[in-house]
Amino acid sequence: QCSSWDVVGLGNLGMEGTRHSVGMAVLGALAARLDAAERWRGDKHVSGEVIVVSEAQHAHVVLLRPRLPMNVNGVSVVKAAGKYGVRPEDVVLVHDELDKPLGKISIKHGGSARSVELPGENIVEKCLKCTKKHNNETEDAMMRLRVGIGRPAGKSSVERHVLGRFSSEERKVLDSVLVQSVDLLLSQLALQDDARQDAQSPASPAGGRRAAQEREEEDKRKPVNMEKQALH
């Protein structure tokens, strides 16, 4: 059975090409790699643009680019996960990272949310809180791909830097970053799928425990045969 994943490129509506919307650029590169670049469609129910790709690396993958302002992207994340039946731990957020230089990317599983912060916002934290509140959860289980954009040089403001477009020199680096980001995303999804299949196998400890529990539950549901012996 295929897994379901929701890969979300965070960004600002109408501000594609800016550093703060690099997550959307990664989604565009991922869609192209999956031969689905022409399949973006608006989905009012999730307040975003989506592509649904089946059998991508043996998985059912939903690509999401929210159409809401970035500080409420979490609403789109929750809506899409609900509509397409994706569990919170199978949502992948792709976002910019100030504390990493351009050219550096990393995967983070769970833990605290560190993201680019403009005055009054922490986008990833809001996405995580929105999802946890909707699902009555206390822990963050989402995977995040953090794409470095670097801090501004000199006395330039963080806000101007983040909302500005990449320079021509930076775009040369960005091209390779997008390729590396897609490679890393696909490899991580494949690894997670393999780990899940191993856990479901009766040959694995986790799979064996699960199989034993299922047999025990099945035995409990069976009617008890109470045959009475005739006395002689």
Z-matrix of the N, CA and C atoms (Angstrom, degrees):
N
C 1 1.455
C 2 1.527 1 109.60
N 3 1.325 2 117.77 1 134.75
C 4 1.459 3 122.08 2 -178.29
C 5 1.518 4 111.15 3 -74.22
N 6 1.332 5 115.35 4 147.06
C 7 1.457 6 120.63 5 173.50
C 8 1.517 7 108.55 6 -82.26
N 9 1.326 8 115.76 7 161.14
C 10 1.461 9 121.52 8 175.92
C 11 1.515 10 108.59 9 -116.35
N 12 1.315 11 116.19 10 130.65
C 13 1.454 12 122.23 11 179.93
C 14 1.524 13 109.68 12 -128.75
N 15 1.322 14 115.60 13 147.67
C 16 1.462 15 121.71 14 174.38
C 17 1.528 16 106.99 15 -121.41
N 18 1.328 17 116.75 16 108.38
C 19 1.463 18 121.22 17 179.76
C 20 1.525 19 107.64 18 -100.56
N 21 1.331 20 116.42 19 119.98
C 22 1.460 21 122.29 20 -171.87
C 23 1.525 22 110.53 21 -114.18
N 24 1.309 23 116.77 22 123.72
C 25 1.461 24 121.41 23 174.96
C 26 1.522 25 109.24 24 -96.25
N 27 1.328 26 117.35 25 108.10
C 28 1.461 27 120.82 26 -178.40
C 29 1.522 28 110.34 27 -76.15
N 30 1.317 29 115.17 28 145.24
C 31 1.455 30 119.84 29 -179.93
C 32 1.510 31 111.45 30 177.32
N 33 1.319 32 115.92 31 -179.53
C 34 1.461 33 121.63 32 179.94
C 35 1.517 34 110.81 33 -104.16
N 36 1.318 35 115.96 34 131.99
C 37 1.455 36 121.85 35 177.98
C 38 1.532 37 110.42 36 -56.74
N 39 1.320 38 115.88 37 128.60
C 40 1.459 39 120.52 38 178.02
C 41 1.514 40 114.65 39 77.98
N 42 1.348 41 116.96 40 5.00
C 43 1.469 42 119.48 41 -178.98
C 44 1.529 43 110.47 42 -122.66
N 45 1.342 44 115.23 43 34.89
C 46 1.447 45 119.21 44 175.32
C 47 1.533 46 109.61 45 -60.57
N 48 1.308 47 116.18 46 144.40
C 49 1.459 48 119.99 47 -179.50
C 50 1.517 49 113.41 48 95.32
N 51 1.345 50 117.39 49 -8.56
C 52 1.460 51 119.81 50 176.39
C 53 1.526 52 109.94 51 -89.40
N 54 1.321 53 115.51 52 163.48
C 55 1.468 54 119.38 53 -179.26
C 56 1.528 55 110.86 54 -62.40
N 57 1.327 56 117.10 55 -37.89
C 58 1.454 57 120.97 56 -177.02
C 59 1.536 58 111.87 57 -67.95
N 60 1.318 59 117.58 58 -18.62
C 61 1.461 60 121.82 59 -179.18
C 62 1.531 61 112.36 60 -107.39
N 63 1.339 62 116.35 61 23.77
C 64 1.459 63 119.09 62 -178.71
C 65 1.535 64 111.43 63 -64.16
N 66 1.334 65 116.05 64 -25.52
C 67 1.469 66 119.20 65 176.49
C 68 1.518 67 111.34 66 -60.32
N 69 1.329 68 116.50 67 -38.10
C 70 1.463 69 120.47 68 177.61
C 71 1.526 70 111.13 69 -67.25
N 72 1.336 71 116.54 70 -34.96
C 73 1.466 72 120.37 71 178.04
C 74 1.527 73 110.31 72 -64.71
N 75 1.327 74 116.42 73 -39.28
C 76 1.468 75 120.50 74 177.24
C 77 1.527 76 110.04 75 -63.07
N 78 1.336 77 116.64 76 -41.65
C 79 1.478 78 119.90 77 178.68
C 80 1.520 79 110.84 78 -62.47
N 81 1.337 80 116.71 79 -38.76
C 82 1.455 81 119.98 80 177.62
C 83 1.522 82 111.62 81 -62.48
N 84 1.347 83 116.21 82 -40.58
C 85 1.462 84 120.77 83 178.47
C 86 1.521 85 111.04 84 -68.42
N 87 1.335 86 116.44 85 -37.12
C 88 1.461 87 120.59 86 178.09
C 89 1.525 88 110.77 87 -65.53
N 90 1.322 89 116.61 88 -42.97
C 91 1.466 90 120.56 89 178.23
C 92 1.521 91 110.76 90 -60.85
N 93 1.336 92 116.88 91 -41.07
C 94 1.466 93 120.70 92 178.48
C 95 1.521 94 111.05 93 -63.64
N 96 1.346 95 116.68 94 -41.10
C 97 1.465 96 120.52 95 179.93
C 98 1.532 97 110.86 96 -63.07
N 99 1.338 98 115.89 97 -32.38
C 100 1.467 99 120.89 98 -178.82
C 101 1.528 100 112.11 99 -90.58
N 102 1.340 101 115.61 100 12.03
C 103 1.473 102 121.46 101 -179.41
C 104 1.525 103 111.85 102 55.81
N 105 1.331 104 115.63 103 41.02
C 106 1.462 105 120.18 104 -177.11
C 107 1.524 106 111.96 105 -130.85
N 108 1.338 107 117.50 106 17.19
C 109 1.462 108 121.41 107 -173.77
C 110 1.517 109 113.36 108 -61.06
N 111 1.339 110 117.44 109 -25.19
C 112 1.467 111 120.48 110 -178.32
C 113 1.523 112 112.54 111 -93.70
N 114 1.305 113 116.80 112 8.07
C 115 1.467 114 119.79 113 -172.73
C 116 1.527 115 114.33 114 -104.97
N 117 1.331 116 118.09 115 8.84
C 118 1.466 117 119.51 116 176.84
C 119 1.527 118 109.40 117 -62.35
N 120 1.314 119 116.45 118 135.21
C 121 1.464 120 120.98 119 177.16
C 122 1.526 121 108.88 120 -142.43
N 123 1.326 122 115.07 121 146.80
C 124 1.453 123 119.43 122 177.72
C 125 1.511 124 111.17 123 -73.64
N 126 1.319 125 116.90 124 138.55
C 127 1.466 126 122.77 125 177.59
C 128 1.525 127 107.40 126 -129.12
N 129 1.322 128 116.06 127 102.92
C 130 1.464 129 120.56 128 -177.56
C 131 1.520 130 112.09 129 -62.42
N 132 1.323 131 116.00 130 -30.90
C 133 1.465 132 119.18 131 -177.29
C 134 1.526 133 111.87 132 -63.40
N 135 1.329 134 116.89 133 -32.30
C 136 1.462 135 119.91 134 -178.58
C 137 1.521 136 112.38 135 -107.32
N 138 1.330 137 116.70 136 3.07
C 139 1.471 138 121.90 137 179.67
C 140 1.529 139 110.96 138 54.90
N 141 1.324 140 115.74 139 50.06
C 142 1.450 141 119.11 140 -180.00
C 143 1.511 142 112.54 141 -168.73
N 144 1.317 143 115.39 142 -176.46
C 145 1.453 144 123.12 143 175.39
C 146 1.526 145 107.84 144 -105.38
N 147 1.319 146 117.44 145 136.38
C 148 1.453 147 120.24 146 -175.45
C 149 1.527 148 111.49 147 -133.00
N 150 1.321 149 114.57 148 155.45
C 151 1.457 150 124.18 149 166.13
C 152 1.518 151 106.01 150 -133.96
N 153 1.321 152 117.08 151 131.20
C 154 1.462 153 121.15 152 175.47
C 155 1.522 154 107.82 153 -107.94
N 156 1.326 155 115.89 154 120.41
C 157 1.464 156 121.91 155 -177.88
C 158 1.524 157 108.29 156 -117.41
N 159 1.316 158 117.01 157 120.85
C 160 1.456 159 121.14 158 177.56
C 161 1.524 160 109.72 159 -95.77
N 162 1.323 161 114.32 160 148.72
C 163 1.469 162 121.42 161 176.98
C 164 1.519 163 112.83 162 61.29
N 165 1.337 164 117.59 163 27.78
C 166 1.465 165 120.00 164 174.43
C 167 1.522 166 107.65 165 -82.45
N 168 1.338 167 116.40 166 110.79
C 169 1.467 168 120.78 167 -175.74
C 170 1.533 169 109.71 168 53.35
N 171 1.330 170 116.51 169 42.53
C 172 1.467 171 123.70 170 178.73
C 173 1.527 172 111.61 171 64.54
N 174 1.309 173 117.87 172 29.31
C 175 1.459 174 120.72 173 -179.07
C 176 1.523 175 110.29 174 -139.06
N 177 1.315 176 114.87 175 159.48
C 178 1.460 177 123.50 176 174.47
C 179 1.522 178 105.25 177 -97.66
N 180 1.338 179 116.98 178 111.15
C 181 1.458 180 120.62 179 -172.08
C 182 1.525 181 110.69 180 -115.84
N 183 1.333 182 115.22 181 130.12
C 184 1.460 183 121.89 182 174.49
C 185 1.523 184 107.59 183 -107.32
N 186 1.318 185 116.86 184 121.64
C 187 1.460 186 121.20 185 175.14
C 188 1.525 187 108.05 186 -97.29
N 189 1.316 188 117.03 187 132.55
C 190 1.468 189 121.38 188 -175.66
C 191 1.518 190 111.00 189 -130.72
N 192 1.351 191 115.06 190 127.93
C 193 1.456 192 121.76 191 169.39
C 194 1.526 193 106.91 192 -118.39
N 195 1.345 194 117.78 193 103.80
C 196 1.465 195 120.42 194 -177.83
C 197 1.524 196 111.94 195 -59.90
N 198 1.336 197 115.26 196 145.05
C 199 1.467 198 121.02 197 176.21
C 200 1.517 199 111.80 198 -100.95
N 201 1.314 200 116.82 199 -1.17
C 202 1.461 201 121.01 200 179.40
C 203 1.525 202 109.64 201 -84.19
N 204 1.355 203 117.62 202 161.90
C 205 1.463 204 119.42 203 173.78
C 206 1.527 205 109.64 204 -55.39
N 207 1.327 206 117.11 205 148.62
C 208 1.460 207 120.59 206 -170.95
C 209 1.516 208 113.54 207 -59.08
N 210 1.343 209 117.55 208 -32.14
C 211 1.463 210 118.63 209 -177.84
C 212 1.522 211 113.19 210 -72.73
N 213 1.339 212 117.73 211 -4.84
C 214 1.469 213 120.36 212 173.86
C 215 1.529 214 110.40 213 -127.91
N 216 1.340 215 117.18 214 26.00
C 217 1.460 216 121.09 215 175.57
C 218 1.520 217 112.04 216 -58.04
N 219 1.333 218 116.18 217 -27.15
C 220 1.465 219 120.36 218 -178.69
C 221 1.517 220 113.12 219 -58.94
N 222 1.322 221 117.21 220 -29.75
C 223 1.464 222 120.82 221 178.53
C 224 1.533 223 109.86 222 -62.82
N 225 1.328 224 116.65 223 -43.63
C 226 1.459 225 120.82 224 177.61
C 227 1.526 226 111.41 225 -64.07
N 228 1.320 227 115.72 226 -39.39
C 229 1.468 228 120.25 227 -179.72
C 230 1.527 229 110.41 228 -60.02
N 231 1.329 230 116.06 229 -47.70
C 232 1.466 231 120.79 230 -179.31
C 233 1.525 232 111.38 231 -64.13
N 234 1.325 233 116.73 232 -44.77
C 235 1.456 234 120.61 233 -179.03
C 236 1.528 235 111.79 234 -62.27
N 237 1.339 236 116.33 235 -43.29
C 238 1.459 237 120.18 236 -178.82
C 239 1.525 238 111.18 237 -67.25
N 240 1.326 239 116.76 238 -41.46
C 241 1.463 240 119.93 239 179.24
C 242 1.526 241 110.26 240 -61.93
N 243 1.336 242 116.47 241 -40.75
C 244 1.459 243 119.84 242 178.63
C 245 1.513 244 112.73 243 -67.01
N 246 1.318 245 116.88 244 -44.54
C 247 1.467 246 120.23 245 -177.13
C 248 1.518 247 112.22 246 -66.10
N 249 1.327 248 116.81 247 -40.93
C 250 1.459 249 120.29 248 -174.08
C 251 1.532 250 113.57 249 -99.11
N 252 1.329 251 116.57 250 8.03
C 253 1.460 252 119.92 251 175.06
C 254 1.511 253 114.57 252 66.62
N 255 1.333 254 116.60 253 40.30
C 256 1.466 255 120.99 254 -179.68
C 257 1.525 256 109.16 255 -103.33
N 258 1.321 257 116.82 256 129.21
C 259 1.452 258 121.18 257 179.00
C 260 1.533 259 110.41 258 -73.31
N 261 1.346 260 117.90 259 151.92
C 262 1.473 261 120.18 260 -178.93
C 263 1.524 262 112.90 261 -54.55
N 264 1.336 263 117.55 262 -37.21
C 265 1.460 264 119.71 263 -179.18
C 266 1.527 265 113.00 264 -72.60
N 267 1.337 266 116.30 265 -8.25
C 268 1.462 267 120.62 266 178.36
C 269 1.522 268 111.93 267 -107.00
N 270 1.322 269 116.25 268 17.32
C 271 1.462 270 122.14 269 172.89
C 272 1.524 271 108.40 270 -96.32
N 273 1.325 272 117.02 271 133.19
C 274 1.464 273 122.07 272 178.42
C 275 1.528 274 108.20 273 -116.93
N 276 1.314 275 116.50 274 120.23
C 277 1.467 276 121.33 275 177.83
C 278 1.531 277 109.11 276 -96.19
N 279 1.322 278 116.66 277 131.18
C 280 1.465 279 121.89 278 176.61
C 281 1.532 280 107.21 279 -113.50
N 282 1.318 281 117.11 280 120.34
C 283 1.471 282 119.18 281 -174.26
C 284 1.521 283 111.57 282 -149.11
N 285 1.330 284 115.14 283 166.33
C 286 1.455 285 121.87 284 179.69
C 287 1.525 286 110.30 285 -77.88
N 288 1.334 287 114.74 286 156.07
C 289 1.462 288 121.19 287 -177.92
C 290 1.525 289 109.28 288 -138.79
N 291 1.341 290 115.61 289 113.01
C 292 1.464 291 121.89 290 -178.71
C 293 1.522 292 112.90 291 -65.13
N 294 1.324 293 116.79 292 -36.84
C 295 1.456 294 120.79 293 -172.39
C 296 1.519 295 113.78 294 -81.88
N 297 1.329 296 117.33 295 5.22
C 298 1.453 297 121.77 296 173.27
C 299 1.521 298 108.72 297 -118.12
N 300 1.326 299 117.83 298 136.19
C 301 1.474 300 119.21 299 178.93
C 302 1.524 301 111.08 300 -69.24
N 303 1.293 302 116.29 301 156.77
C 304 1.457 303 120.98 302 175.62
C 305 1.526 304 108.94 303 -57.92
N 306 1.325 305 116.69 304 131.20
C 307 1.458 306 121.48 305 -176.20
C 308 1.512 307 112.60 306 108.14
N 309 1.346 308 116.80 307 -13.26
C 310 1.456 309 121.16 308 179.13
C 311 1.535 310 109.88 309 -107.37
N 312 1.326 311 115.95 310 135.18
C 313 1.464 312 121.44 311 176.47
C 314 1.524 313 108.20 312 -134.38
N 315 1.318 314 116.35 313 157.98
C 316 1.461 315 119.28 314 177.51
C 317 1.518 316 109.64 315 -156.55
N 318 1.321 317 114.65 316 154.23
C 319 1.458 318 122.04 317 175.17
C 320 1.520 319 107.99 318 -102.67
N 321 1.316 320 116.31 319 136.99
C 322 1.461 321 120.97 320 176.33
C 323 1.519 322 108.77 321 -129.32
N 324 1.330 323 115.84 322 132.64
C 325 1.456 324 121.53 323 177.85
C 326 1.524 325 108.76 324 -109.06
N 327 1.321 326 116.91 325 117.26
C 328 1.454 327 120.54 326 176.75
C 329 1.514 328 112.44 327 62.55
N 330 1.340 329 115.58 328 -162.57
C 331 1.449 330 121.05 329 -179.95
C 332 1.508 331 112.58 330 80.82
N 333 1.325 332 114.34 331 -168.75
C 334 1.463 333 119.44 332 -177.54
C 335 1.516 334 110.36 333 -74.84
N 336 1.321 335 114.87 334 154.53
C 337 1.470 336 120.35 335 -178.84
C 338 1.522 337 109.79 336 -92.20
N 339 1.335 338 115.67 337 122.27
C 340 1.462 339 120.87 338 174.74
C 341 1.516 340 107.25 339 -121.04
N 342 1.284 341 116.28 340 119.53
C 343 1.460 342 118.99 341 -178.31
C 344 1.519 343 109.69 342 -146.10
N 345 1.308 344 114.79 343 173.68
C 346 1.454 345 120.06 344 174.70
C 347 1.520 346 109.31 345 -61.41
N 348 1.306 347 116.93 346 131.95
C 349 1.454 348 120.49 347 -179.78
C 350 1.523 349 109.74 348 -118.63
N 351 1.305 350 116.18 349 121.22
C 352 1.447 351 121.76 350 168.16
C 353 1.523 352 106.86 351 -98.82
N 354 1.315 353 118.11 352 169.49
C 355 1.461 354 119.33 353 -177.99
C 356 1.531 355 112.07 354 -53.04
N 357 1.339 356 115.08 355 119.68
C 358 1.461 357 119.81 356 175.08
C 359 1.517 358 115.49 357 82.35
N 360 1.332 359 118.43 358 9.84
C 361 1.455 360 117.22 359 -178.80
C 362 1.523 361 111.53 360 -141.45
N 363 1.313 362 115.23 361 148.84
C 364 1.460 363 123.74 362 166.38
C 365 1.511 364 104.44 363 -141.24
N 366 1.328 365 116.48 364 96.20
C 367 1.457 366 122.54 365 -166.49
C 368 1.508 367 112.85 366 -61.43
N 369 1.320 368 116.58 367 -49.91
C 370 1.458 369 119.57 368 -176.33
C 371 1.520 370 110.39 369 -64.47
N 372 1.334 371 117.09 370 -42.87
C 373 1.461 372 120.33 371 178.30
C 374 1.523 373 111.06 372 -57.69
N 375 1.327 374 116.95 373 -41.25
C 376 1.467 375 120.25 374 179.63
C 377 1.526 376 110.91 375 -67.10
N 378 1.333 377 117.57 376 -38.49
C 379 1.466 378 120.16 377 176.82
C 380 1.519 379 110.57 378 -61.62
N 381 1.329 380 115.54 379 -45.09
C 382 1.458 381 119.90 380 -178.24
C 383 1.522 382 111.34 381 -65.47
N 384 1.336 383 117.12 382 -43.92
C 385 1.459 384 120.25 383 179.90
C 386 1.515 385 111.28 384 -64.10
N 387 1.329 386 116.56 385 -39.90
C 388 1.456 387 120.90 386 -179.70
C 389 1.518 388 110.19 387 -62.30
N 390 1.324 389 116.94 388 -43.76
C 391 1.457 390 121.25 389 -178.38
C 392 1.519 391 111.01 390 -70.02
N 393 1.338 392 117.69 391 -43.29
C 394 1.461 393 120.80 392 -179.05
C 395 1.525 394 110.96 393 -64.91
N 396 1.325 395 116.95 394 -39.77
C 397 1.454 396 120.64 395 179.42
C 398 1.523 397 110.64 396 -64.63
N 399 1.341 398 116.48 397 -42.02
C 400 1.465 399 121.00 398 -179.16
C 401 1.519 400 111.46 399 -64.97
N 402 1.344 401 117.33 400 -32.91
C 403 1.457 402 121.43 401 -176.10
C 404 1.526 403 113.13 402 -104.13
N 405 1.364 404 116.71 403 10.56
C 406 1.457 405 121.91 404 178.65
C 407 1.531 406 111.56 405 54.74
N 408 1.327 407 116.28 406 42.40
C 409 1.453 408 120.74 407 -179.82
C 410 1.518 409 109.96 408 -110.53
N 411 1.338 410 115.29 409 157.46
C 412 1.463 411 120.51 410 179.56
C 413 1.521 412 112.10 411 -111.70
N 414 1.322 413 117.54 412 -20.10
C 415 1.459 414 120.34 413 -177.76
C 416 1.532 415 110.93 414 -109.80
N 417 1.327 416 114.74 415 149.84
C 418 1.455 417 121.03 416 177.40
C 419 1.514 418 108.73 417 -90.55
N 420 1.334 419 117.03 418 120.62
C 421 1.464 420 120.77 419 -178.59
C 422 1.516 421 111.92 420 -113.68
N 423 1.324 422 118.31 421 3.51
C 424 1.458 423 120.85 422 -174.66
C 425 1.530 424 112.76 423 -74.37
N 426 1.320 425 114.36 424 146.54
C 427 1.459 426 120.78 425 171.14
C 428 1.524 427 108.28 426 -86.96
N 429 1.337 428 116.67 427 143.83
C 430 1.461 429 119.48 428 179.73
C 431 1.527 430 109.70 429 -133.19
N 432 1.310 431 115.68 430 132.78
C 433 1.462 432 120.88 431 171.59
C 434 1.514 433 106.88 432 -100.35
N 435 1.318 434 116.43 433 115.63
C 436 1.458 435 122.26 434 -178.06
C 437 1.528 436 109.24 435 -100.84
N 438 1.310 437 115.10 436 121.66
C 439 1.462 438 121.26 437 -176.14
C 440 1.528 439 108.40 438 -108.68
N 441 1.325 440 116.18 439 116.62
C 442 1.460 441 120.37 440 -176.22
C 443 1.520 442 113.30 441 -67.41
N 444 1.331 443 115.01 442 136.84
C 445 1.463 444 120.35 443 173.46
C 446 1.526 445 110.71 444 -122.09
N 447 1.336 446 117.15 445 -8.83
C 448 1.459 447 121.31 446 178.38
C 449 1.519 448 113.13 447 74.15
N 450 1.314 449 115.17 448 159.17
C 451 1.466 450 120.62 449 177.99
C 452 1.525 451 110.07 450 -89.01
N 453 1.321 452 117.25 451 156.69
C 454 1.476 453 119.90 452 -178.61
C 455 1.521 454 111.38 453 -67.37
N 456 1.314 455 114.88 454 148.87
C 457 1.462 456 119.88 455 178.13
C 458 1.523 457 110.26 456 -83.47
N 459 1.317 458 115.63 457 151.95
C 460 1.464 459 120.44 458 176.03
C 461 1.521 460 112.97 459 63.57
N 462 1.334 461 115.25 460 -136.86
C 463 1.460 462 120.64 461 -176.39
C 464 1.524 463 113.06 462 -100.32
N 465 1.317 464 117.22 463 12.49
C 466 1.470 465 120.40 464 179.31
C 467 1.523 466 109.43 465 -61.35
N 468 1.331 467 115.98 466 142.97
C 469 1.461 468 119.91 467 -178.58
C 470 1.527 469 110.01 468 -75.45
N 471 1.328 470 114.28 469 149.39
C 472 1.467 471 120.12 470 177.85
C 473 1.521 472 110.05 471 -62.07
N 474 1.319 473 116.49 472 -41.03
C 475 1.466 474 119.81 473 -177.24
C 476 1.535 475 111.19 474 -62.03
N 477 1.329 476 116.44 475 -46.27
C 478 1.469 477 119.21 476 -179.93
C 479 1.535 478 110.28 477 -63.92
N 480 1.324 479 116.23 478 -40.31
C 481 1.469 480 120.68 479 -179.74
C 482 1.530 481 110.62 480 -63.13
N 483 1.317 482 116.64 481 -48.56
C 484 1.468 483 121.83 482 -175.20
C 485 1.522 484 111.53 483 -66.46
N 486 1.317 485 116.84 484 -40.66
C 487 1.463 486 120.43 485 -177.38
C 488 1.526 487 112.64 486 -86.53
N 489 1.324 488 116.68 487 -2.09
C 490 1.465 489 120.28 488 178.96
C 491 1.517 490 111.90 489 -85.72
N 492 1.307 491 115.54 490 166.23
C 493 1.463 492 121.35 491 179.52
C 494 1.525 493 110.72 492 -88.27
N 495 1.320 494 115.44 493 155.06
C 496 1.454 495 120.42 494 177.26
C 497 1.535 496 110.24 495 -64.78
N 498 1.315 497 116.38 496 142.02
C 499 1.462 498 120.53 497 176.56
C 500 1.532 499 109.02 498 -72.79
N 501 1.318 500 116.48 499 169.46
C 502 1.465 501 120.18 500 -179.51
C 503 1.525 502 111.02 501 -61.92
N 504 1.330 503 116.77 502 -37.53
C 505 1.471 504 119.88 503 177.80
C 506 1.525 505 110.80 504 -68.30
N 507 1.328 506 116.09 505 -39.83
C 508 1.466 507 119.90 506 179.32
C 509 1.524 508 111.23 507 -66.15
N 510 1.307 509 117.12 508 -34.12
C 511 1.467 510 119.74 509 -179.11
C 512 1.531 511 111.65 510 -64.79
N 513 1.331 512 116.00 511 -29.64
C 514 1.464 513 118.88 512 176.77
C 515 1.526 514 110.25 513 -65.10
N 516 1.320 515 115.86 514 -39.06
C 517 1.469 516 120.74 515 177.06
C 518 1.524 517 110.00 516 -71.74
N 519 1.331 518 115.56 517 -38.83
C 520 1.458 519 120.73 518 -176.51
C 521 1.532 520 111.57 519 -60.22
N 522 1.317 521 117.17 520 -36.54
C 523 1.465 522 119.68 521 179.84
C 524 1.523 523 111.41 522 -56.25
N 525 1.324 524 117.10 523 -45.32
C 526 1.464 525 119.80 524 179.27
C 527 1.523 526 111.43 525 -72.54
N 528 1.329 527 116.74 526 -31.76
C 529 1.473 528 120.72 527 177.25
C 530 1.524 529 110.71 528 -62.16
N 531 1.326 530 116.81 529 -41.50
C 532 1.459 531 120.29 530 -179.66
C 533 1.528 532 110.66 531 -64.14
N 534 1.324 533 116.64 532 -41.38
C 535 1.470 534 120.42 533 177.84
C 536 1.526 535 110.30 534 -62.70
N 537 1.329 536 116.74 535 -46.94
C 538 1.462 537 121.17 536 -179.56
C 539 1.532 538 111.06 537 -64.05
N 540 1.326 539 116.63 538 -38.07
C 541 1.461 540 120.49 539 -179.68
C 542 1.520 541 111.18 540 -64.41
N 543 1.322 542 116.96 541 -43.45
C 544 1.469 543 120.69 542 178.80
C 545 1.525 544 110.05 543 -65.33
N 546 1.334 545 117.02 544 -42.94
C 547 1.469 546 120.34 545 177.47
C 548 1.525 547 110.75 546 -57.21
N 549 1.332 548 115.95 547 -45.47
C 550 1.459 549 120.63 548 -177.62
C 551 1.529 550 111.15 549 -67.42
N 552 1.317 551 116.89 550 -42.03
C 553 1.470 552 120.09 551 178.63
C 554 1.527 553 111.15 552 -59.76
N 555 1.323 554 117.00 553 -49.90
C 556 1.460 555 120.45 554 -177.38
C 557 1.526 556 111.60 555 -65.03
N 558 1.327 557 116.87 556 -37.76
C 559 1.465 558 119.07 557 179.14
C 560 1.522 559 110.79 558 -68.00
N 561 1.335 560 117.66 559 -38.00
C 562 1.451 561 120.98 560 179.32
C 563 1.527 562 111.40 561 -67.70
N 564 1.325 563 117.06 562 -41.49
C 565 1.467 564 120.00 563 177.84
C 566 1.530 565 110.10 564 -62.82
N 567 1.328 566 116.51 565 -40.48
C 568 1.467 567 120.03 566 178.93
C 569 1.524 568 110.53 567 -65.27
N 570 1.342 569 117.54 568 -41.96
C 571 1.457 570 120.93 569 178.52
C 572 1.518 571 111.56 570 -62.88
N 573 1.332 572 116.46 571 -42.47
C 574 1.464 573 119.79 572 179.37
C 575 1.516 574 111.02 573 -64.49
N 576 1.331 575 116.75 574 -39.91
C 577 1.466 576 120.36 575 178.37
C 578 1.527 577 110.79 576 -64.33
N 579 1.346 578 116.77 577 -42.89
C 580 1.463 579 120.26 578 179.12
C 581 1.523 580 110.96 579 -62.40
N 582 1.344 581 116.15 580 -42.74
C 583 1.459 582 120.04 581 179.86
C 584 1.525 583 110.81 582 -63.85
N 585 1.332 584 116.25 583 -38.52
C 586 1.459 585 120.16 584 179.73
C 587 1.529 586 111.02 585 -67.17
N 588 1.324 587 117.03 586 -41.05
C 589 1.458 588 120.53 587 178.76
C 590 1.520 589 111.13 588 -66.40
N 591 1.350 590 116.72 589 -37.68
C 592 1.463 591 119.75 590 176.96
C 593 1.516 592 110.98 591 -64.12
N 594 1.342 593 115.84 592 -39.79
C 595 1.463 594 119.97 593 -179.34
C 596 1.526 595 111.58 594 -66.84
N 597 1.341 596 116.56 595 -27.92
C 598 1.455 597 120.50 596 -179.45
C 599 1.521 598 112.42 597 -85.14
N 600 1.347 599 116.92 598 -12.31
C 601 1.457 600 120.27 599 -179.02
C 602 1.522 601 110.42 600 -74.54
N 603 1.340 602 119.12 601 132.89
C 604 1.466 603 121.22 602 177.81
C 605 1.517 604 112.57 603 -59.94
N 606 1.346 605 117.03 604 -19.58
C 607 1.462 606 120.40 605 -178.70
C 608 1.525 607 112.27 606 -75.59
N 609 1.347 608 117.26 607 -18.76
C 610 1.455 609 120.19 608 179.90
C 611 1.526 610 109.55 609 -89.96
N 612 1.354 611 118.56 610 155.11
C 613 1.468 612 120.33 611 178.76
C 614 1.521 613 112.63 612 -56.07
N 615 1.354 614 116.33 613 -46.55
C 616 1.470 615 119.06 614 -179.18
C 617 1.518 616 110.59 615 -65.91
N 618 1.342 617 115.43 616 -42.34
C 619 1.458 618 119.32 617 179.83
C 620 1.517 619 111.33 618 -66.25
N 621 1.347 620 116.77 619 -37.60
C 622 1.461 621 120.12 620 178.40
C 623 1.513 622 111.94 621 -64.13
N 624 1.329 623 116.54 622 -41.72
C 625 1.467 624 120.36 623 177.58
C 626 1.516 625 110.54 624 -63.39
N 627 1.339 626 115.87 625 -42.18
C 628 1.452 627 119.38 626 -179.95
C 629 1.525 628 111.27 627 -64.17
N 630 1.331 629 116.49 628 -42.71
C 631 1.460 630 120.15 629 179.67
C 632 1.525 631 111.04 630 -63.63
N 633 1.349 632 116.36 631 -40.70
C 634 1.463 633 119.88 632 178.72
C 635 1.525 634 111.14 633 -64.06
N 636 1.337 635 116.09 634 -41.43
C 637 1.465 636 119.50 635 178.50
C 638 1.518 637 111.37 636 -63.48
N 639 1.341 638 116.50 637 -40.03
C 640 1.458 639 120.06 638 179.29
C 641 1.523 640 111.23 639 -64.82
N 642 1.358 641 116.22 640 -39.78
C 643 1.472 642 119.13 641 178.05
C 644 1.518 643 110.93 642 -65.45
N 645 1.338 644 115.56 643 -39.30
C 646 1.463 645 119.80 644 179.60
C 647 1.528 646 111.18 645 -63.69
N 648 1.361 647 115.52 646 -42.72
C 649 1.462 648 118.99 647 178.50
C 650 1.521 649 111.16 648 -65.27
N 651 1.342 650 116.51 649 -38.05
C 652 1.456 651 120.69 650 178.95
C 653 1.525 652 110.88 651 -64.61
N 654 1.340 653 116.70 652 -40.22
C 655 1.468 654 120.88 653 178.90
C 656 1.527 655 110.73 654 -63.71
N 657 1.333 656 116.61 655 -36.80
C 658 1.466 657 120.19 656 -179.79
C 659 1.519 658 111.53 657 -66.29
N 660 1.361 659 116.26 658 -31.07
C 661 1.456 660 119.53 659 -178.01
C 662 1.529 661 113.31 660 -81.03
N 663 1.356 662 116.10 661 -15.23
C 664 1.457 663 118.72 662 -179.16
C 665 1.527 664 110.20 663 -72.86
N 666 1.357 665 118.47 664 139.73
C 667 1.469 666 120.73 665 177.11
C 668 1.520 667 110.69 666 -66.67
N 669 1.296 668 115.47 667 140.66
C 670 1.462 669 120.19 668 179.93
C 671 1.511 670 109.18 669 -81.44
N 672 1.333 671 118.30 670 129.04
C 673 1.449 672 122.97 671 -179.20
C 674 1.513 673 109.50 672 -88.90
N 675 1.308 674 115.31 673 106.26
C 676 1.453 675 121.28 674 -177.27
C 677 1.517 676 109.02 675 -103.79
N 678 1.315 677 117.15 676 82.49
C 679 1.466 678 119.67 677 179.38
C 680 1.517 679 108.88 678 -88.01
N 681 1.302 680 114.70 679 129.25
C 682 1.464 681 120.07 680 179.91
C 683 1.529 682 108.98 681 -92.85
N 684 1.299 683 116.11 682 135.01
C 685 1.440 684 122.23 683 178.50
C 686 1.526 685 109.14 684 -86.90
N 687 1.331 686 116.39 685 135.84
C 688 1.473 687 120.09 686 176.54
C 689 1.522 688 108.97 687 -75.36
N 690 1.316 689 115.23 688 137.53
C 691 1.465 690 120.61 689 179.83
C 692 1.511 691 109.95 690 -88.22
N 693 1.285 692 117.98 691 136.13
C 694 1.477 693 122.86 692 178.56
C 695 1.494 694 108.56 693 -112.59
